[in-house]
Amino acid sequence: MKKKLASYIWIILGGAMTAAAFGLFVLPQEFVAGGVTGLSVILNSVIRLPLSWIVLSINILLFAVGWIFAGKEFIFKTLIMTFLFPLLLEFFSQIHLFQELAKDPFLSSLIAGCLLGIGSGMILRANGSSGGFDILGVVLNKKFGVPISVVMYVCDCTVILFQAVSKPILQTVYGIVVILCCSIMINKVITFGKSEVQLLIFSPQYEKIRTELLQTYDTGVTFLNAETGYMHKNTKVVLTVLPYRKISEVKKMIYSIDPTAFTVIDNIQYVGGRGYTIER
């Protein structure tokens, strides 16, 4: 119950940050924007209604489509943001505290991108959805097998191109900076505290190294069957995944056992399964 409540809090906080990014920076400084908000900006030039009303109308329409075609289990995850985001957007649009930053649009685009990325990352970490074109992507994927990412990219690119035609080039460039910063921050938030490294250890002393990894460093080990390229000898490669803090100690251990060991270290963004996302 506590975990479920915490996930809802994360979704609400994430939604507040994404709405703040648009309401405080992107919309006041007229940067190009993707998603339903960007589409609403385009429609706002034709339909003379408050922007938040247009966002809400599109969200409700997409919510109804998702309810019919995507199923209730998915759509409940989008319920919060579908209706909460327009309200938060209207709230933040009334705040003029950051007008001074309009003198430095590049800084504004960086702040907006960070807010948007952190907020979106928080929603995703809580297994929520920001709604909007996400719903359209899920529906088309279910009905026609179109990858969700393709749907998202096509929708966002189309919306951005339509805005770019009517906006000065700088607003378009700053909007792209927002999108790039957002993408970077989403990845950082999603992998925060979970980034690990993968070690591949090539050594004839693989049994001793295996024992040390299991008993001293309490980490899982996998043997990969291999053949040396020069001597054509059968051998085993040690594969293990470690948190960053253990790398230095493990490297010392490996080279104390075999000074000629060949090791490869790779950064990995996600580890799932027993011992990581599932208890042992």
Secondary structure, DSSP 4 states (H G I P E B T S, - for coil): -HHHHHHHHHHHHHHHHHHHHIIIIITTTT----HHHHHHHHHHTTS-S-HHHHHHHHHHHHHHHHHHHT-HHHHHHHHHHHHHHHHHHHHHHT--TTGGGGG-HHHHHHHHHHHHHHHHHHHHHTT----THHHHHHHHHHHH---HHHHHHHHHHHHHHHHHHHS-HHHHHHHHHHHHHHHHHHHHHHHTTT-EEEEEEE-TTHHHHHHHHHHTS----EEEEEE-TTT--EEEEEEEEEEGGGHHHHHHHHHHH-TT-EEEEEEES---SBTTTB--
